[in-house]
């Protein structure tokens, strides 16, 4: 099974090609460009590197959030368009699960998080099961950094916005910053595991998953009042 993985939860991101669950190549998109500019050229270069034609791709995997509003929209739209064009399957991957997938043994408990700005994070707890995989232990939540840290169990590895936590007092252990960024390779690993278990997502209903409105939407609502529910 040939899998194309897309990760754009930040302004930039990465793309990867996997075959049979094994990584063939991963390309980091240039950080000086937004994903809207760099994603298409990055995918073209990746396919050329591994010698695939677009029609060779059987499954497209993409992060669906939490993350950058713009980055997620670009990534998901591109993934759905590509999958539709080549008649490939598609799987959306939670950003926090992609982060957790990059944490090696012997860590058994991991709190993966992304910076939600304004003093908040979106965090989820993961525990390693008998199969060696870190699986979610409950739903992810939008929470203040202070409350998040206070609730962590001693010895939990924090894989998240550690640059904002230096000097913070908590019972957890801060991960190496390299483990705090989702990668397309790990998005592909998660998707390959789900695919092998028979899971698929619907091309037409797959959408980014947000935990709050964008700053622009909140500013508009503050000026005009909340919209009527639809």
N, C-alpha and C positions, 0 to 999 in steps of 0.2 A: 504494500500500500504506500503510495507516494503522497506525502503530506506537505502542504505549504502553510507556514505559520506566520502570523502578522501580529506585532506587538507595538501599539502606539498610544499607551496610556499617558505618556508624557508628550512634550512638544515634538520630540524626535521619536526614536524607537528602533526596532530591528525586525528583520525578516529571516526565516530559516527554512531549510528543506530537510525533511526526514524521510527515510525509506525503511519500512519494516520496523519503525520505532527508533531507528538509529539516526543520529544527526549526520548529515552529509556536509552541510555548510550553513553558516550564519553570517549575516551582514548587518552591521550597525549602521543606521541611517545617520547622516551628518547632523550634529547638534546645532550647527549654525543655520540650519534650514528647518522649517516646520514640516510635519509629515505630509501635508497637502502638496508640498513641492517635491519631497524626496522619496515618497513611498513608491510611486510608479517606476521611476528609474531604478530604485533599489530592488524591486521585484524582477525587473527585466535583467539586471545584472546578476541576480541570484540564479535565475533560471539558466542563463548562459553559462554560469560557473559550473552548475551540476549537469549541464547537457540535457535539460528537459525542455520540451515544448509545452506551452500552456495546457494543451489537451492531455498531457501526461499526468497532470495533477488529479488525484482521486478524492482528496479531502483538503478543505481549507479550514484552518483554525485561527481564531482571532480573539483577543482580549475584549471583553464587553464591559469592564469596569469593576471597581471604581477607578477613576482617573480623570485626566483632562477632558473637558467637554468636547473641545474641538478635535483632539487627538482620537478620542473614541469614535466620534462620528465619522472621521476620515477612514479609520481602520475598518470599522464594521461595514461602511458603505462599499469600500474597495473589496473587502472579502466577499460580500454578497454578490457584487457585480461580477467578480472573477468566477465564483462558484457557478453562478447562473450561466455565464458564457461558455464554460467548459463542461457543464453538467456534472460538477463535483458535489460531494457532500459537504456539509458545513457544521462546525461545532464552535460554540462560544465558550470561552474559558474565563472564569473569575480571576481578576488580577491578583488577588491575595493568594489564591491557590497556586498561581504561577510563581509567585514569590516563594511560597512554602516549598514548592517542588525543587527549588535550588538549594535548600538547606540540607547539608550532608549529615550522615550519622556522625556522632552518637546522639545528636539532639533529639529528644523525645517530645518536647512540648515547645511550640513556637507561636508567638503572637505576631502575625504579619499585618502590616498597616501601610496605608498611603496617606500622605499629607492632604487634608481636606481644607487647609488654609483657615484663617480666622481662629487659630488656637485649637482646631479640631483635627481628628484623624478618623478614617474609616478602618476599623480593625477587626480581625477575626482570629480565633484561637484554633490551632491545629495540633493534633496528637498523632504520634506514629503508631500505626497498627501492626499486627503480626506479619503483615505482608511487607513491612518496611516503608509503607507510604504514609505521608502526613495527610490526614483527612480532617475536614472541618469538624469542630466540636461546638455546634450551635451556629446561629446566623451571625453574619458580620453586622457591625453597628457603627453609626456615626456618634462619636463621643469626644469630649474634651480631652486634651492630652493629659491633664492632671488626673482625671477620673480613670482614664485608661491605665496609666502607670500604677495608680494606687490599687487597682484590682488584679494586677499580675501576680501569679504565684511565684515564689522563690525558685530560681533556676530556670525560669522561662527565657527562651531566646527571643529577643526583640529584633525582627527583621522589618524595618520600616524607616521612617524619616529620622534616622539616628543623628543626623547633623543638627537637629533641633533639640536633641536630648542630652548632648554632652554636658556633664556636670549635674544632670538630674539625679535625684536620689530615688532609687527604686530597688526592688528585690530581684529584678530581672537582669539578664546579661545582654549587652548590646552587640549585635552581630557585626561582622565586617561589612562595611558599606557595599562591597561587591555583591553581598547576598540580599541587599535591600532593594534591588531593581529587578523588575520582571524582565525576562528575556524571551525572544521568540523561540529559542531552543526549548525552554521549559514550557512555554505555551504548547508547543508541539508534543512534548512528552505527556502532558496532561491529556491533550486531545487524543493521542494515540491510545492511551489507557482507556479512555471512555469509549473510543471506537471499538476496541477489542471486546468491551463489555456489551456491545450492541447498542450504544447510545448514539443518537443523532439529534440535531436541532433542525427546526423548520426554517427554510430559507426566507420565507415571507414574514415570519413573525419575530425572527431574531433581531434584537435591538440593544443598544447600549443600556447599561444599568447605572442609574445615577442615585445618589443618596441625598442630594439637595439640589435646589435650583441654582443656576449660574448666578454670578454676582450681578450681571446685567438684568436678569429676570427679577431678582430680588429688589434691585433698585427701581425697576419699572413698577413693581407691585407696591412699593413704599409710596410712590408718587400717585398711582392711579387706583390703588385698592386691589384686593384679590379678584382674580377672574372667577366667573361663575363656573361651578364644576360641570364637566361634560360627561 
